[in-house]
């Protein structure tokens, strides 16, 4: 009996990536089933689910072996995926004359803390402070890098933050940025929240010819007229008449533009901004840095708003693709799981030519049609119903 039609779509995408030459047939077969399962509605992240939702023909233990011991190179897969993403995004940037955005942020894949007696705890977990939960949670902390334009976004790379390994999140971000070999037909803006814009990371961006637009903590030192002062202290001297009203999307801001040195940078723009409907008090102050001094206030705020893309990706990757749903324990198996989630995510976006949620809707409806066609074809060939049920795991 022929395989489900939508598996051919996944195989075609792998061929486009150049994976069919790089990886063995059994590995490709496993990956097709895994991407199919990940993009199926109701998937929860377990190997049992992969087995069930993708109509996987082999026993479940072969999947465990695939993630933990099978000799395939996940870094090579990731490399091929990144080449494809960059080609796609460069073409988009050239065609539409848009800037290219690179967002950096981290997220926690939360796990249950094992008891001290647990023989097989998930490797690489630790306590990490969660800003969302305002407390430390147990799990894996991942630093992600996304590349996007105004119209399309792709997750590009990730690193596991391991406190014991001695590399900070800033170091991991710099590592990922250095792998971003992008043709700069248009300016590149690296977007980050107030946790990331250290002198070291900003310098690494500028060295690669990338600009930085980032939120700053309000205690960052500015140097108006050469005097060192914290941004929030400086803001006390700013009156409403010193600001101008700027509209970004649905939101209006009062904005004061500072140009000059900040701690760690000789020359930059910092916007001191308040929502127009809030008092100009220190607790409502937002400070946004731009290393591109040519940009107007509207564009700086509009470009920074694009950072929301990575937050949406985290939410969707966890809700829809179960980025944090894995139960495999070996650290390499966990990394391989994340690579396959990234693969499934990029495949969904590529198929829809829009975004992740549209892509998943498309793939899910395609799968439903494919199952119906599969049953119809089998019935036409007089294949007994028990055989069909067994194939579709509903026996």
DOFI-71380 format. One record per residue (C-alpha): y, x, z. Coordinates in steps of 0.05 Angstrom, whole numbers, padded with zeros to 5 digits, always signed. Layout:
<pts>
YXZ
...
</pts>
This chain:
<pts>
+00000+00000+00000
+00069+00028-00018
+00115+00051+00037
+00173+00007+00057
+00229+00010+00005
+00283+00031+00054
+00243+00094+00070
+00256+00115-00002
+00331+00110+00012
+00325+00158+00071
+00282+00205+00029
+00334+00204-00026
+00389+00223+00025
+00346+00281+00050
+00338+00304-00022
+00414+00302-00031
+00422+00345+00031
+00373+00396+00003
+00325+00384+00061
+00264+00369+00018
+00262+00443-00003
+00276+00469+00067
+00226+00429+00109
+00152+00415+00101
+00127+00346+00077
+00099+00327+00147
+00166+00344+00179
+00204+00303+00127
+00156+00245+00138
+00168+00247+00213
+00244+00251+00204
+00244+00191+00157
+00207+00149+00209
+00253+00174+00265
+00317+00158+00226
+00288+00090+00209
+00272+00075+00282
+00340+00100+00308
+00377+00054+00261
+00335-00007+00278
+00365-00061+00322
+00334-00061+00392
+00315+00013+00392
+00317+00041+00463
+00307+00117+00453
+00234+00125+00473
+00179+00156+00430
+00141+00090+00438
+00199+00055+00405
+00202+00105+00348
+00128+00093+00337
+00137+00018+00339
+00201+00006+00301
+00187+00052+00243
+00115+00030+00230
+00095+00103+00243
+00023+00114+00218
+00003+00170+00267
-00009+00168+00341
+00050+00172+00388
+00029+00241+00414
+00044+00270+00344
+00116+00249+00355
+00118+00285+00422
+00090+00347+00389
+00142+00340+00333
+00199+00343+00384
+00170+00396+00431
+00125+00443+00391
+00127+00431+00317
+00153+00492+00279
+00215+00464+00244
+00285+00491+00247
+00335+00440+00274
+00393+00490+00265
+00377+00494+00190
+00376+00418+00186
+00443+00416+00222
+00471+00469+00175
+00452+00429+00113
+00482+00366+00143
+00547+00403+00159
+00552+00431+00088
+00545+00360+00060
+00596+00332+00110
+00648+00385+00092
+00639+00374+00017
+00646+00299+00027
+00707+00304+00072
+00742+00357+00029
+00735+00312-00033
+00764+00254+00007
+00823+00296+00032
+00838+00321-00039
+00832+00252-00070
+00875+00215-00019
+00923+00271+00001
+00908+00257+00074
+00909+00309+00130
+00842+00329+00158
+00831+00316+00232
+00783+00352+00278
+00771+00319+00346
+00742+00356+00406
+00716+00320+00468
+00657+00318+00515
+00611+00263+00539
+00556+00257+00591
+00485+00232+00575
+00469+00204+00643
+00399+00211+00671
+00365+00190+00737
+00364+00247+00787
+00290+00264+00796
+00262+00269+00866
+00249+00339+00893
+00174+00326+00883
+00180+00309+00809
+00136+00356+00770
+00169+00346+00702
+00244+00338+00707
+00286+00337+00644
+00310+00408+00631
+00384+00427+00627
+00410+00370+00671
+00464+00382+00724
+00519+00346+00762
+00580+00334+00718
+00645+00300+00736
+00653+00235+00697
+00725+00214+00685
+00701+00145+00666
+00663+00135+00732
+00711+00178+00774
+00652+00213+00806
+00598+00265+00791
+00538+00240+00753
+00471+00273+00737
+00454+00288+00665
+00471+00330+00604
+00543+00345+00586
+00555+00352+00511
+00617+00379+00477
+00625+00347+00408
+00667+00362+00347
+00683+00308+00295
+00716+00315+00227
+00754+00256+00200
+00810+00228+00158
+00847+00163+00168
+00791+00127+00132
+00725+00163+00146
+00696+00201+00205
+00633+00244+00215
+00604+00275+00278
+00599+00348+00258
+00572+00392+00314
+00554+00391+00388
+00538+00441+00443
+00502+00430+00509
+00547+00452+00566
+00504+00490+00615
+00541+00513+00678
+00489+00568+00690
+00498+00599+00620
+00568+00623+00636
+00603+00592+00575
+00659+00543+00589
+00671+00479+00549
+00731+00516+00517
+00684+00572+00494
+00636+00521+00464
+00693+00486+00428
+00717+00553+00399
+00645+00569+00376
+00641+00502+00339
+00710+00510+00308
+00691+00578+00280
+00633+00545+00243
+00683+00499+00209
+00693+00534+00142
+00738+00485+00109
+00780+00491+00046
+00850+00477+00068
+00878+00435+00011
+00915+00395+00064
+00936+00413+00135
+00882+00410+00189
+00900+00381+00258
+00855+00393+00318
+00862+00335+00366
+00844+00339+00440
+00859+00307+00507
+00895+00342+00564
+00832+00377+00588
+00827+00423+00528
+00893+00454+00504
+00887+00522+00539
+00922+00583+00511
+00854+00610+00489
+00834+00548+00449
+00903+00538+00418
+00904+00611+00395
+00834+00603+00365
+00858+00542+00325
+00921+00576+00300
+00882+00638+00280
+00839+00594+00235
+00902+00563+00205
+00892+00497+00242
+00948+00460+00278
+00938+00429+00347
+00961+00360+00370
+00941+00349+00443
+00958+00311+00505
+00986+00358+00559
+00982+00351+00634
+01050+00332+00661
+01052+00395+00704
+01052+00440+00642
+01111+00489+00644
+01167+00481+00593
+01226+00529+00584
+01289+00488+00567
+01346+00538+00560
+01298+00592+00584
+01286+00559+00653
+01214+00548+00674
+01202+00476+00696
+01144+00428+00698
+01147+00374+00645
+01147+00318+00697
+01206+00351+00734
+01244+00361+00669
+01232+00288+00652
+01272+00267+00713
+01335+00292+00677
+01321+00250+00615
+01357+00183+00610
+01342+00125+00565
+01402+00143+00520
+01370+00212+00507
+01308+00180+00477
+01294+00143+00412
+01248+00084+00400
+01186+00100+00359
+01134+00048+00336
+01062+00068+00327
+01015+00012+00307
+01027-00045+00356
+01059+00000+00409
+01131+00021+00419
+01151+00085+00456
+01214+00117+00483
+01210+00189+00459
+01248+00252+00477
+01233+00312+00432
+01231+00381+00464
+01227+00442+00418
+01215+00511+00445
+01167+00551+00488
+01114+00522+00533
+01068+00561+00579
+01020+00598+00533
+01059+00585+00468
+01125+00612+00443
+01143+00557+00396
+01121+00485+00396
+01142+00412+00398
+01128+00370+00460
+01143+00296+00459
+01158+00266+00527
+01141+00192+00516
+01140+00128+00555
+01116+00060+00532
+01179+00020+00517
+01160-00036+00565
+01149+00011+00624
+01201+00045+00669
+01216+00119+00653
+01181+00141+00717
+01138+00205+00722
+01074+00165+00731
+01084+00132+00662
+01100+00197+00626
+01057+00222+00568
+01067+00293+00541
+01042+00306+00470
+01041+00376+00441
+01045+00392+00367
+01042+00464+00340
+01067+00436+00273
+01143+00434+00282
+01153+00401+00214
+01121+00336+00236
+01165+00277+00256
+01156+00241+00322
+01122+00181+00289
+01071+00225+00254
+01055+00266+00317
+01040+00202+00356
+01004+00169+00297
+00960+00231+00286
+00944+00237+00360
+00922+00164+00360
+00866+00186+00312
+00832+00220+00371
+00807+00151+00390
+00755+00160+00334
+00713+00207+00377
+00715+00159+00436
+00689+00103+00390
+00634+00150+00365
+00610+00164+00436
+00607+00090+00452
+00571+00071+00388
+00523+00130+00390
+00501+00110+00460
+00500+00034+00449
+00472+00032+00378
+00434+00098+00368
+00415+00112+00440
+00445+00183+00442
+00430+00182+00517
+00364+00142+00514
+00314+00200+00506
+00257+00212+00554
+00233+00279+00525
+00239+00333+00578
+00239+00401+00544
+00310+00425+00530
+00293+00442+00457
+00262+00373+00447
+00326+00341+00475
+00369+00382+00427
+00324+00362+00369
+00332+00289+00390
+00408+00296+00388
+00404+00328+00319
+00364+00269+00293
+00415+00221+00323
+00470+00259+00286
+00428+00255+00222
+00417+00180+00230
+00492+00171+00244
+00513+00210+00181
+00461+00174+00139
+00488+00106+00162
+00560+00126+00145
+00540+00156+00078
+00501+00093+00057
+00558+00045+00074
+00613+00093+00050
+00653+00065+00109
+00637+00074+00182
+00578+00075+00231
+00577+00001+00250
+00582-00023+00178
+00527+00027+00159
+00481+00003+00214
+00491-00070+00193
+00475-00051+00121
+00412-00012+00140
+00386-00066+00187
+00394-00121+00135
+00362-00075+00083
+00302-00065+00130
+00293-00140+00140
+00292-00150+00064
+00245-00091+00056
+00194-00120+00105
+00196-00188+00070
+00185-00154+00002
+00129-00112+00032
+00092-00175+00056
+00105-00211-00010
+00077-00153-00052
+00016-00147-00006
+00002-00222-00011
+00006-00218-00088
-00046-00163-00085
-00091-00208-00043
-00090-00159+00015
-00119-00194+00077
-00067-00217+00128
-00100-00177+00184
-00088-00113+00144
-00015-00132+00133
-00006-00148+00207
-00038-00082+00226
+00009-00044+00179
+00069-00079+00209
+00045-00070+00281
+00042-00144+00296
-00034-00149+00301
</pts>
